[in-house]
Each structure stands twice: as structure tokens, then as C-alpha cells.
Amino acid sequence: MQYISTRGGSDPMSYSEALLEGLAPDGGLAVPAEMPQVDAATLERWRALSYAELATEVLGLFATDIPRDDLAGMTVRAYAVFPRPVVPVRRLDADISLVGLSEGPTLAFKDMAMQFLGQVLEYTLERAGSVMNVLGATSGDTGSAAEHALRGKERVAVFMLSPQGRMSAFQRAQMYSIDDANVHNIAVEGVFDDCQNLVKELAGDLDFKHAHHLGAVNSINLARITAQVVYYFWGWLRATDETGAQPVSFAVPTGNFGNILSGLYARLMGLPVHRLVLATNENNVLDEFFRTGMYRPRGAADTHATSSPSMDISKASNLERFIFELVGRDASRVVAAWDALADGGEADFSGEQARFGEEFGFVSATSTHADRLATIRAVHEATGEIIDPHTADGVAIARQHLDDGVPMLVLETAKPQKFAETIQEALGVDLDLPEDQRAMMDAPQHVTELADDAAELRTFIERHALR
């Protein structure tokens, strides 16, 4: 399996090469040269597999340059840190089930991919005799998941950018309480998109990138996307029986478009996915795009601080991978669209909008703070379960897109403890924290504050990077 760039200007890469490269040299994103296919007979053979075994099968279709036994060892180690079942699927009501993706060490769905990424990154760097300085941006959960997966790794240093004052207290503590020498937390003046822009600027400076061995663990890294594909297959296998290719819909809270892109990849591989229901919060650039075909990213001043902060994103990096599929994998059209975006602040795909649902299964809607509170209350009253505000966005939007006879699976985003203030507002209860989490909240925090300035960031990395 080879990987090419969405912008057509880079040589084909292996899975391991794409893993280490992050952003492609031409500024594009790595995508499979051909999407692997899974038939109905294979799906049925996978029903009895454990999560780690399923991950080996699915990831083995992408990581063809890694020996199968080595890959199997990595998936076993990655998911050994999760309780059993690794991904529980439980009913909320007759129409909707919740895919429990937040059982990992940082209580968020990002652990599902990041724990594997930590394994495969260490393996690949050892084979190459190299090091990596991971440069990432987080709106809340990616950072902590990456740091907990990579802390203490000898060949990896982590430089994680986060927006000052834009994360929950729990999210900040989960990141900033880490004191491993290879983890560097950097709080940037601005919003997530400013952090993401800095990452792209430095990754686009190829001389600096190669001189300092920069890599990425954000969802621009294809390994993250492929690892997330696994739980779409897992969810489908739990929600169906052996009577045939029964379609299932997935509702996905999303900001950077990585999680739901993995669902599109599963659908393109042959998984019977009926709808991919995209849920946004008040930062609803993606909802506007899927309703109108106009992609209009917003600036920092127009990016709202909301009660589902991990989705406070107005420029979705992974949308480029969908556009690549939408335009028939014509890289020149992707480049033209992104040139128009840079020049005029928008990219016009309104002529293709009808295809979003018909061909790719996408529907979308926006959830507000009031919707989140109402959904958290309704779910708690009906089931006794407490869901986090991002998952509440997903449940709220899922209810708008139910189809008779089609199971609806909502991808859980995080545990509610990470957003205690919103839970208190919704239910009037203070969530109890286990002793280790209370200690984390009280621990000293290690963070460097920087301006939204690429030169300052370069200087910091030069001072602390592995060589």
C-alpha cells in the first residue's frame, strides 16, 4: 500500500514513511493511493475477534510494510491499557446506542488512536535509528492523549500547543501536570486555529522540519485516521447480526473532521454505513459547508468559546482529505480550491453539495449550549447515565437523523469528569473524582506561555529538540 499527497506534489510513501512525514512536503495530506476493500465474508469472519485482533486486521490493510506479527504485538500492547471490553457499545434508548470510546488513560476517544500511534511511532523510529520532535496542536483532548502515549519515550519529544484559557480545568491539569523531560506544553495566545496554523507553518518550512526532525500526531497524521477506522468496524459488528449487510448510521461530534473522516474511510472500504451524521457546536463552519457547499473558515475573533471546547475549531484540517475524494482525486482541483481559500477566504463546492449525502452519506446540524444541557438532562433522566457535552452534541443531532430500521451509533467523545462545570450546570451535581484524578488536579503545572509567533516557537524548539 502506497500513500500519495492530496496536492499531488510528493512522491508515493509507505505507511511508515507517511507516519514519520506528517504533513506532506507539498503541504498536502497523505491518503491511500487506493482504498483497501473489505467484503461481506471478511466482515463475518471478524465478528469473533477481540478489539486488538480486529485492529490488527484493519490496520494490516493499511500498514502493509510492517510485518503482521509485529503489528499484532503493537495492537496488543496499545489496548492492554484499556479495561475490558475496550469499546463497550450500550443502548441509550430504542433508537440510539453509545460507542464507548473513552475508557483509555485520558478518558477521551483520542486514546483509541494515540495509544497505537505511540507503539507504531516508537517501532518505526527504532527501525530507522532516528528521533522525532512531535509538534502538535490541541483544543483539549488530543494533547493529553498524545502526551500520555508518548511520555518517557527515548526517541520522541513532544511540543504541544494549546490555546490559553480555552480548555477545561481538567484538560489543562491532564496535560500540564506531566513533568516528563520529553514533554513540553506551550500555551499560545489565541484560539486552537492559531495553534494549528503555527504547526502548519513550521511543518511547511521543509528545511526547519528536516533539520529538527519534526513530526505530527494530530489527525493530519494518517496513522491516527487509520487507527480510528477500526472502531467503526467494531461498532457495526456489535450493532448487527449475521443476516446480511445491514446498514448502520454513525453520529460524530467533530471539529477538525478527523474522527468522522475515519468513518468515511470505513464506508469507502465497504462497511455498510448509511449516514455519517456530523454534529458541530456554535463553531459550525463544517455544518455550513455540508448544508451549502461553501467552506468559510473563521478567524480567532469569530471562534466562540463554548461548553464543548474540544470542538471550538473553525478551520478543519482533515476536510482536505474529503475534498480530495469529492473531486475524483484530482489534486489540481484541491490545490485550486485551497488557493481560492487563501485568496478570498472561501472555497465554493456548492455545485457538488447534493453529492455530500447521496454519494458519501453526510448530513449535519448544529447543537447549542442549551441543546447540550437539555440532552445531558434527558439522557440522565431516562438512563441514569451522564454524558459529556460533546457527546451530548452528537446525541442531539443524531435524533434529527433517525431512519426506521437503521441503528444509530453515537461516538462517545469523553468522560463527563473532564467537563465538570457543564455537568454541574445541567444536573446540579458535582462529580466525584477518584483519588488519582484529585491528585492530578492539585499537582503543579508545567507550561510555557508564548505569543502567537512562529519565530518564538522556532527558538523554543531549537532549544529543546532531540537531535
Phi and psi in degrees as a GROMACS rama.xvg file:
@    title "Ramachandran Plot"
@    xaxis  label "Phi"
@    yaxis  label "Psi"
@TYPE xy
-108.788  157.429  GLN-2
-124.526  136.507  TYR-3
-121.153  168.196  ILE-4
-93.2013  144.459  SER-5
-61.6929  -16.1643  THR-6
-107.771  1.49387  ARG-7
75.829  6.42097  GLY-8
-107.775  13.2303  GLY-9
-123.634  150.757  SER-10
-68.0144  151.009  ASP-11
-57.75  146.784  PRO-12
-126.895  156.34  MET-13
-78.7717  172.952  SER-14
-59.0456  -45.557  TYR-15
-65.163  -39.599  SER-16
-65.1568  -41.6978  GLU-17
-65.1902  -35.9798  ALA-18
-59.7702  -45.7519  LEU-19
-78.3445  -26.5688  LEU-20
-76.5069  -37.8293  GLU-21
70.0812  -118.198  GLY-22
-66.2966  132.17  LEU-23
-64.1986  154.47  ALA-24
-57.5158  -26.8917  PRO-25
-88.3859  8.14521  ASP-26
89.5142  -4.82625  GLY-27
-87.1902  -172.287  GLY-28
-115.977  143.307  LEU-29
-72.0081  135.395  ALA-30
-137.439  155.034  VAL-31
-61.5357  137.151  PRO-32
-60.9746  -34.6036  ALA-33
-140.708  137.259  GLU-34
-75.9886  126.238  MET-35
-63.0283  153.34  PRO-36
-117.694  144.26  GLN-37
-126.703  124.957  VAL-38
-95.8927  173.697  ASP-39
-62.4277  -38.1877  ALA-40
-64.2502  -38.9125  ALA-41
-65.7845  -42.7783  THR-42
-56.464  -43.27  LEU-43
-66.3077  -35.8913  GLU-44
-65.4512  -25.6323  ARG-45
-83.6652  -6.68465  TRP-46
-61.1573  -35.2194  ARG-47
-90.4257  1.88802  ALA-48
-77.7629  150.311  LEU-49
-72.2678  170.893  SER-50
-63.762  -42.9394  TYR-51
-63.2984  -39.4191  ALA-52
-65.7002  -41.7909  GLU-53
-63.5774  -41.1001  LEU-54
-60.1172  -39.7073  ALA-55
-61.726  -42.8291  THR-56
-65.6408  -48.027  GLU-57
-69.501  -48.9851  VAL-58
-66.7417  -28.0155  LEU-59
-63.0215  -23.4319  GLY-60
-73.2851  -22.868  LEU-61
-99.6131  -45.6287  PHE-62
-91.764  62.7535  ALA-63
-74.3912  -10.0319  THR-64
-90.2974  -1.35406  ASP-65
-106.032  125.133  ILE-66
-54.2044  140.519  PRO-67
-58.516  -41.5733  ARG-68
-62.9185  -38.9687  ASP-69
-65.2235  -42.7914  ASP-70
-63.029  -42.3403  LEU-71
-61.6502  -39.8732  ALA-72
-63.076  -37.4431  GLY-73
-67.0062  -43.1324  MET-74
-67.8367  -36.1121  THR-75
-62.2392  -46.367  VAL-76
-67.5576  -38.004  ARG-77
-62.2959  -43.0471  ALA-78
-98.2503  2.75422  TYR-79
-68.6423  -21.4463  ALA-80
-82.2495  -4.2497  VAL-81
-96.3057  149.843  PHE-82
-69.2954  173.383  PRO-83
-107.414  135.414  ARG-84
-72.2554  151.189  PRO-85
-59.6908  -43.1929  VAL-86
-128.835  92.0142  VAL-87
-72.988  141.932  PRO-88
-116.826  118.272  VAL-89
-131.652  145.73  ARG-90
-76.5127  136.12  ARG-91
-91.5181  -37.5453  LEU-92
-160.538  -167.194  ASP-93
-66.0365  -22.3579  ALA-94
-103.013  -29.9917  ASP-95
-127.303  135.825  ILE-96
-119.308  154.817  SER-97
-108.12  128.02  LEU-98
-91.8687  110.308  VAL-99
-79.5663  91.7985  GLY-100
-98.8442  7.22674  LEU-101
-114.774  36.2817  SER-102
-93.7169  -1.01777  GLU-103
-82.0055  -173.943  GLY-104
-65.3936  -25.0507  PRO-105
-109.113  11.4698  THR-106
62.4446  32.8566  LEU-107
-144.627  157.386  ALA-108
-62.9707  -21.7658  PHE-109
-60.8864  -24.6871  LYS-110
-60.873  -30.2439  ASP-111
-59.2602  -42.9441  MET-112
-88.8867  -36.1899  ALA-113
-69.0615  -34.8941  MET-114
-64.121  -38.5155  GLN-115
-67.4707  -42.2735  PHE-116
-59.7292  -39.5202  LEU-117
-59.2704  -39.3528  GLY-118
-69.3449  -49.4329  GLN-119
-72.6168  -29.6591  VAL-120
-68.246  -46.5685  LEU-121
-60.753  -42.7364  GLU-122
-60.8325  -46.8797  TYR-123
-68.8796  -39.8324  THR-124
-66.1335  -38.2488  LEU-125
-64.1893  -41.5606  GLU-126
-63.5657  -36.0337  ARG-127
-86.1853  -11.0809  ALA-128
63.0162  38.9793  GLY-129
-127.426  179.324  SER-130
-128.139  165.97  VAL-131
-139.682  136.817  MET-132
-105.242  102.181  ASN-133
-75.0794  124.139  VAL-134
-113.581  118.188  LEU-135
-136.829  166.101  GLY-136
-128.928  144.341  ALA-137
-137.932  144.282  THR-138
-98.2827  1.91407  SER-139
157.241  -53.267  GLY-140
-102.625  -30.9343  ASP-141
-59.2355  -43.2475  THR-142
-60.505  -50.0924  GLY-143
-66.765  -38.954  SER-144
-63.5014  -41.4572  ALA-145
-66.0338  -44.8235  ALA-146
-66.7321  -38.0173  GLU-147
-72.7135  -25.2553  HIS-148
-82.0458  -25.3969  ALA-149
-113.252  -6.67265  LEU-150
-60.0639  137.79  ARG-151
79.5514  -3.06433  GLY-152
-71.7435  130.864  LYS-153
-71.0438  -29.8366  GLU-154
-99.6122  6.89954  ARG-155
-131.812  133.856  VAL-156
-117.078  146.768  ALA-157
-117.56  127.307  VAL-158
-118.674  101.477  PHE-159
-109.858  118.851  MET-160
-91.2253  135.674  LEU-161
-137.461  151.951  SER-162
-79.6124  129.597  PRO-163
-59.4577  126.644  GLN-164
73.6927  12.5525  GLY-165
-110.232  1.67695  ARG-166
-112.003  163.3  MET-167
-72.0042  162.107  SER-168
-59.4612  -37.9693  ALA-169
-66.2153  -44.3461  PHE-170
-62.2742  -42.2029  GLN-171
-62.579  -46.3007  ARG-172
-62.1866  -38.6073  ALA-173
-63.7222  -33.05  GLN-174
-87.4847  -53.7049  MET-175
-74.9796  -15.5627  TYR-176
-78.5482  -10.9136  SER-177
-72.1334  129.23  ILE-178
-119.939  17.9081  ASP-179
-62.4217  143.274  ASP-180
-65.1671  -23.1175  ALA-181
-92.0322  6.46702  ASN-182
-114.812  125.989  VAL-183
-126.169  110.864  HIS-184
-90.5138  131.33  ASN-185
-129.635  114.907  ILE-186
-94.403  119.619  ALA-187
-100.568  139.305  VAL-188
-66.5705  115.042  GLU-189
138.459  -159.296  GLY-190
-111.823  177.666  VAL-191
-55.7048  -42.5113  PHE-192
-60.2186  -32.7548  ASP-193
-65.1917  -41.8554  ASP-194
-61.5912  -45.3843  CYS-195
-63.4133  -38.5281  GLN-196
-64.0484  -38.7691  ASN-197
-62.6878  -42.7782  LEU-198
-59.5648  -45.5439  VAL-199
-68.0031  -35.9657  LYS-200
-64.1402  -45.8876  GLU-201
-71.4763  -36.2025  LEU-202
-68.3527  -27.7488  ALA-203
-80.2093  -12.6053  GLY-204
-87.1279  91.1967  ASP-205
-64.4342  -33.7797  LEU-206
-64.0737  -46.7279  ASP-207
-66.03  -42.5589  PHE-208
-58.1409  -48.0173  LYS-209
-75.5732  -34.5951  HIS-210
-64.6816  -30.6125  ALA-211
-113.502  14.2586  HIS-212
52.8252  47.7732  HIS-213
-75.0327  139.331  LEU-214
-139.635  176.193  GLY-215
-130.139  145.332  ALA-216
-122.038  -0.688249  VAL-217
-63.3654  174.427  ASN-218
-71.2666  1.14927  SER-219
-68.5445  -18.6374  ILE-220
-79.636  120.715  ASN-221
-60.9127  -29.2909  LEU-222
-60.2796  -36.3059  ALA-223
-61.7811  -46.1472  ARG-224
-62.4348  -46.037  ILE-225
-67.6508  -36.3266  THR-226
-65.7577  -32.9854  ALA-227
-73.4548  -24.9676  GLN-228
-56.8598  -32.9781  VAL-229
-57.2061  -44.2305  VAL-230
-76.2105  -13.1712  TYR-231
-69.38  -43.6419  TYR-232
-63.0585  -43.0874  PHE-233
-59.94  -47.2083  TRP-234
-61.6375  -44.2187  GLY-235
-61.0831  -44.3798  TRP-236
-64.0747  -30.7444  LEU-237
-79.891  -26.1401  ARG-238
-95.8448  -3.84537  ALA-239
-125.31  171.141  THR-240
-117.375  -164.483  ASP-241
-96.1139  22.4425  GLU-242
-88.1736  -4.07531  THR-243
146.7  -169.687  GLY-244
-82.8663  67.7652  ALA-245
-70.084  129.192  GLN-246
-75.5348  149.262  PRO-247
-133.675  144.986  VAL-248
-104.689  149.957  SER-249
-123.45  130.982  PHE-250
-105.064  130.825  ALA-251
-133.874  113.778  VAL-252
-66.9855  132.049  PRO-253
-150.954  149.483  THR-254
-126.869  -47.683  GLY-255
-97.2375  0.716861  ASN-256
72.6915  10.2927  PHE-257
-76.5349  -44.5339  GLY-258
-64.1362  -44.3863  ASN-259
-76.7802  -26.0954  ILE-260
-60.5449  -37.8597  LEU-261
-61.1326  -34.6335  SER-262
-66.185  -38.6214  GLY-263
-62.5418  -42.4666  LEU-264
-61.8965  -42.1648  TYR-265
-59.7316  -41.6896  ALA-266
-64.2131  -43.3404  ARG-267
-67.5297  -24.0186  LEU-268
-77.8984  -13.5594  MET-269
118.499  -0.936615  GLY-270
-66.7805  132.554  LEU-271
-73.0139  78.514  PRO-272
-98.5703  121.568  VAL-273
-78.7313  -63.27  HIS-274
-126.575  146.951  ARG-275
-110.495  104.755  LEU-276
-94.1142  110.462  VAL-277
-91.7228  122.571  LEU-278
-111.584  123.538  ALA-279
-115.167  166.119  THR-280
-98.3421  -154.782  ASN-281
-63.2829  -19.1405  GLU-282
-86.0248  75.1535  ASN-283
-102.985  40.4428  ASN-284
-58.1727  -41.5517  VAL-285
-68.9399  -38.6537  LEU-286
-62.1663  -43.4382  ASP-287
-59.3506  -42.272  GLU-288
-62.1997  -47.1245  PHE-289
-74.2774  -20.6915  PHE-290
-84.5688  -29.7165  ARG-291
-120.791  -22.7963  THR-292
86.4536  0.17893  GLY-293
-100.793  123.588  MET-294
-103.838  112.605  TYR-295
-129.65  84.8181  ARG-296
-58.7755  151.681  PRO-297
-111.323  157.373  ARG-298
-82.2888  176.905  GLY-299
-58.3321  -39.7673  ALA-300
-65.3635  -23.6842  ALA-301
-105.965  11.1516  ASP-302
-99.886  113.922  THR-303
-79.3773  145.693  HIS-304
-86.9287  116.387  ALA-305
-120.174  177.576  THR-306
-85.484  2.7319  SER-307
-121.948  72.669  SER-308
-66.888  -23.2592  PRO-309
-68.3333  -11.5165  SER-310
-108.518  15.1368  MET-311
-81.7841  69.3589  ASP-312
-133.117  135.58  ILE-313
-120.783  4.11689  SER-314
-138.82  103.784  LYS-315
-91.398  106.083  ALA-316
-57.3257  -42.2341  SER-317
-77.0568  -7.01553  ASN-318
-59.115  -29.2894  LEU-319
-58.7148  -35.4706  GLU-320
-68.3204  -35.6249  ARG-321
-68.4703  -42.9762  PHE-322
-58.8345  -38.798  ILE-323
-56.1264  -43.3136  PHE-324
-71.0671  -39.3776  GLU-325
-60.7572  -38.8316  LEU-326
-92.8213  23.029  VAL-327
69.3828  30.019  GLY-328
61.6849  31.4134  ARG-329
-92.0219  99.7725  ASP-330
-61.5165  -30.8151  ALA-331
-64.2245  -33.3791  SER-332
-72.5303  -33.66  ARG-333
-64.1122  -46.8265  VAL-334
-60.4126  -43.6408  VAL-335
-62.4531  -40.7443  ALA-336
-65.6324  -41.0889  ALA-337
-75.0353  -26.9875  TRP-338
-66.0163  -42.5832  ASP-339
-63.4044  -37.5177  ALA-340
-63.461  -43.4464  LEU-341
-67.0031  -36.0936  ALA-342
-80.6995  -42.6637  ASP-343
-119.391  -0.963817  GLY-344
81.3395  8.69136  GLY-345
-154.39  155.042  GLU-346
-125.367  129.988  ALA-347
-103.191  109.745  ASP-348
-120.013  26.2257  PHE-349
-61.3939  -29.7248  SER-350
-68.9762  -17.3992  GLY-351
-103.422  -0.854445  GLU-352
-58.8602  -36.4756  GLN-353
-60.953  -26.6311  ALA-354
-75.6562  -20.2356  ARG-355
-55.4359  -47.0163  PHE-356
-85.2494  -45.1673  GLY-357
-63.3606  -44.4399  GLU-358
-95.9601  -35.0045  GLU-359
-112.947  -10.6575  PHE-360
87.9463  5.20925  GLY-361
-80.9824  133.749  PHE-362
-134.731  162.717  VAL-363
-154.038  165.386  SER-364
-166.634  169.879  ALA-365
-110.792  137.889  THR-366
-112.777  141.807  SER-367
-107.94  174.035  THR-368
-56.1861  -44.6201  HIS-369
-61.8967  -39.4298  ALA-370
-62.5486  -42.1109  ASP-371
-61.4802  -48.7132  ARG-372
-61.1515  -44.9957  LEU-373
-63.0869  -38.9241  ALA-374
-71.2399  -41.211  THR-375
-58.9458  -44.1263  ILE-376
-63.7859  -46.1201  ARG-377
-63.4534  -43.3421  ALA-378
-65.2157  -41.328  VAL-379
-65.6804  -42.2855  HIS-380
-64.6652  -37.0146  GLU-381
-81.0862  -32.1968  ALA-382
-125.735  -15.9305  THR-383
80.9001  -3.26912  GLY-384
-89.0527  144.916  GLU-385
-109.676  124.057  ILE-386
-109.537  155.149  ILE-387
-79.1261  166.026  ASP-388
-65.0219  -31.2338  PRO-389
-69.373  -44.5944  HIS-390
-61.7925  -35.5727  THR-391
-61.8301  -38.7094  ALA-392
-56.5808  -45.4678  ASP-393
-62.5726  -43.5487  GLY-394
-65.4448  -43.33  VAL-395
-59.3406  -44.6356  ALA-396
-74.8589  -34.1205  ILE-397
-57.9639  -38.9565  ALA-398
-64.0881  -20.8018  ARG-399
-82.5323  -9.30521  GLN-400
-132.669  35.6667  HIS-401
-79.2781  142.834  LEU-402
-126.789  137.258  ASP-403
-55.8532  129.846  ASP-404
79.56  1.56499  GLY-405
-113.314  111.619  VAL-406
-58.7895  141.665  PRO-407
-112.291  119.566  MET-408
-108.935  123.677  LEU-409
-98.9998  127.668  VAL-410
-80.2429  116.633  LEU-411
-65.8257  140.342  GLU-412
-97.8235  -45.3866  THR-413
-161.04  168.232  ALA-414
-79.0098  148.393  LYS-415
-64.611  -23.3335  PRO-416
-58.295  -23.7141  GLN-417
-74.0377  -12.0974  LYS-418
-136.833  54.3143  PHE-419
-60.9163  -35.1094  ALA-420
-63.4138  -41.7415  GLU-421
-69.3987  -37.7803  THR-422
-64.402  -40.0939  ILE-423
-62.5971  -40.765  GLN-424
-66.0805  -38.9601  GLU-425
-75.2143  -42.6335  ALA-426
-116.607  -11.797  LEU-427
71.1279  25.2604  GLY-428
-123.995  147.105  VAL-429
-100.108  123.481  ASP-430
-74.905  133.851  LEU-431
-74.6341  136.955  ASP-432
-106.796  138.065  LEU-433
-61.05  163.478  PRO-434
-57.9443  -39.9084  GLU-435
-67.2096  -34.0655  ASP-436
-74.1605  -35.4246  GLN-437
-63.0465  -40.7024  ARG-438
-63.8087  -39.0163  ALA-439
-62.0393  -43.4289  MET-440
-63.5352  -30.1536  MET-441
-92.655  -6.79794  ASP-442
-72.9321  153.92  ALA-443
-58.1759  146.407  PRO-444
-109.434  140.482  GLN-445
-118.082  105.561  HIS-446
-152.878  143.718  VAL-447
-110.093  128.793  THR-448
-94.2523  130.076  GLU-449
-129.096  154.687  LEU-450
-71.6086  166.058  ALA-451
-77.0455  76.3561  ASP-452
-145.578  116.073  ASP-453
-64.2261  -34.5716  ALA-454
-64.8763  -41.7738  ALA-455
-62.2614  -41.6346  GLU-456
-66.4388  -41.9591  LEU-457
-56.7738  -45.8594  ARG-458
-61.4214  -41.9148  THR-459
-63.3525  -44.9115  PHE-460
-65.4245  -43.5559  ILE-461
-56.6712  -35.4193  GLU-462
-74.1962  -31.7787  ARG-463
-116.326  -3.69619  HIS-464
-69.309  149.966  ALA-465
-73.4175  149.326  LEU-466
